[in-house]
Amino acid sequence: MKIIKQKKIILCTIGFIIIVMSLFCELSVLAISETPLEIIRETTEVLRDMDIALDSGMFRSVLKKAKGVAIFPSLTEVALLGVGGFKGKGIVLRR
C-alpha cells in the first residue's frame, strides 16, 4: 500500500510541475503577444539574415531540397527536472 501511495504522490507532483510550467510558458508568450503581421515581418527578417550570412550557400542548397520549412523567430523554453518544452509563434511553409 505504501508503494502505491508513493507512486500517487510522484504522479501528482509531476502533474503539478507540468501545469505550473504550462502556465508560466503561456503567461510569458501572452506578455509578448504579436499580431500576425508582426510575426510575418520578424520571419522575413530572419530569412534575410540567414540569406546574407557567411554560410548562405548551404542554407540555399538545403532550402532547395526541403519539402517545407518552419521558422520561429523567437521561442520560449521552459524546463524543470528534466521535463520541458518550447513555445513560440512563427510560420510553417510547405511545397
Buried (B, 14 or more C-beta within 10 A) or exposed (E): EEEEEEEEEEEEEEEEBBEEBEEBBEEEBEEEEBEEEEBBEBBEEBBEEBEEEEEEEEBEEEEEEEEEEEBBBEEBEBEEEEEEEEBBBBBEEEE
